[in-house]
Amino acid sequence: MTHGEVPTIHELLGERLSAVVVDPEVLHEDVFGFIEQLARVAPELALVVVSQAGSARDRVRGLHLGADDWIMKPCHPDEVAARIEAILRRARRATSRLMTTPAVSGELEIDLSRFQAYIGDTSLDFTRREFEVLRLLASAPGKVLTREEIYEQVWGYRMAHGDRSVDVFVRKVRQKLDKASPKWTYIHTHFGLGYRFEPAGR
């Protein structure tokens, strides 16, 4: 790789990184496609976008596709570093919580070391954000977690009024679980409140 050359996703995966900071202005491809692909193939990486431009709609889209944070320039390098540290700290806390619970629930096996979930030998191919939502719910089986609690734990800040991100991501997780394990229900809805993880055969 020459000086100034932007590494490919394949090259990034070979670097054993914990986090990736992306500037759309120097990226030689669509930033949203990059975010989606990196979140799919390396959900364990913290992914932060630092951008000179970008509407609120762009930022929300990036976060929905798998970015962990979107910071607008000008910003101080120390702030970027602090946000990355916060993302990694939340991931470690979530991992330690889930370590106290069984890795297998119903037909579902959660592999923390690979940020993967399996039904039998089939990987459910969760993005990082989807995996973190599942991991949080599974860390408290039988307990109802409010949308606000889920948002603060997974996204790292308070949920704005009217934000439906939690519902969107729970729906994505459910769809993948239902497709791979149709004889089981894993996530239950408590209308007006939140969600509960409790595997039950259908």
N, C-alpha and C positions, 0 to 999 in steps of 0.2 A: 504494500500500500504506500503510495507516494504522499509527500507532505501536502496537506490540504484536501486530499481525496476523501470523500465521504464513504465510510465502510458500508458494505451491504449487510443485510440481516444475518446472512450466513457467517460473515466475518465477525459480526458482533457476538454471535453465539459461541464462537471459538475463543473469546477473550475472557470467559468466566467472570462476567460483570454482575454487579448487584443492581445497577441502575443505568438508565440511558436518558440523556437530555437531548431533545430534538429541536432544532431551529428550522422551521419550514423554509426560510429564505436560502439556506444552503443545502437543503435536501433536493436531490435530483429526481424526485418522484412525488406523487401526490401524498401529502402528509396524512390524510385520512386512511388511504390504503396502507401506508406504512404502519400507522398505529394499529389498525385492525390485524394486519399480518403478524406484527411483533407480539401483540397481546395473545394471539392464537398459538404461536409456536414457542413463545417463551413467557408464559404467564407469571413466572416467578420474578421477572425483572420489574423494578420500579421504572415507570415511563413518565417523564415530565416534558412538556412542550413549553419552550420559551419563544415567544413570537412578538414581532414588531406590530403586526396587524392581526385582525381576527375579531369578528363580531361575537356577541354573546351566543348566537346560534352556532357559530363555528366551535366555540369552546365547549358548549354542551354536547355537540356532536362528537368531538374528540374524546370527551369523558365517557360518553356512552359506548364508544368503540373500544375503550380499554385504556386510555391515558389515565394516569393517576392524578395528574395536576396539569393546569395550563396557566402559565404565568406570562403577564404582559410586560414587554420592555417599555421604559428602562427599568431594570431591576438589579439589585446588588447580588454578586455571586454568593455571598454568605446566605442570602435569603433562599436562593435556589438550593444550596447545600442543606440548609435547615429543613426545607420542605422534603427533600429526599430522605433525610434522616427520620423525619416524622412518618413517612410512608413505610420505611423499613421497620421502624419501631412498632407500628400498628400491626404489621405482618407478623413480627416475632411474638407479640402479645397474643394475637389470635391463634398462632400455632401452639403456644404454651397452654392456652385454654383447651384447645381441642385434644391435646396430648393426653388429657385426663379421661377422655371418653373413648369407647371402643372404636376402632378404625372401620369396622364392618357394621352396617345397619341395614337390615333387610337383605336385599341383593346388592346394596351399594357399598363399595369399598373406597375410602378416602385415603389417598397416599400423599401425606404432607411433604415428603422429601422431593416429590416431583410436581407438586401443585396439580395433581391429576385425580380424577375420580373414575372408577371403573364399575361396570356391571359385568361380572364374569371377566372375560379377557378383553372386553370392549371398552376403550377409553371414551369418555363422554365429551372430550374436546372442549372443555370450558375455557373461556377467556379468563384473565386474571380476576377481573371484577366479578364475573359470575362465580368463580371458584371461591372468592372471599365471601360472597353472600351465602353460598352453601355452607362454607366452613363455619361462619359465624352462627348460622341457625343450628348446625349440627353440634356446635359446642355447648348448646343448652337444650338438649332433647326434652320435649314435653313442656317447655316454657314458651309463653307468648312473648315475642320481641316486637315492640312497636316499630312503625316505619321510621320514626325519629331516631330510635336507638340504633337500628340497622344502618341508617344513613350516616350517623355520627361515627360509628365504629368502622364502617367500610370506606366512606368518602373522606372522613376526617374533620368535617366541620358541620355546623348546624344546617338542617334542611330548610330551604326556602319554602315559603307558603305556596302550595300548588305544585311543587316538584313531584313528579311521578316516577322518578328514577328507580326507586325501590321496587315499585310494582312492575316496571318494565323488566328489571333484571330477575326478579323472582319468577316472572312468566317465562323468561328464556330458560332459566334453570329447570323449571317444571317441565317444559316442553322436551328438553333433552332427557330428563329422568323418565318421563312417561313413555317416550319412544323406545328407550332401552330396557325399561323395567315396567311393562304395562300392568303387571299383576300386583304392583305395590303403589301406595300413595305415601309420599315422603313429607311434603310441605302442605300444611293446612292453613286456610285463610280464616282470620277472625275479623270480620267486616267492621270497618271503622276503627280498627285498632292496629293489627299487624299480622304476623305469621308465626306459626309453630312448626318445628321439625319433630315429627314422631312417625316413624315408618309403620305402616299398617297394611296387611294383605287385603286385596280387594275381593 
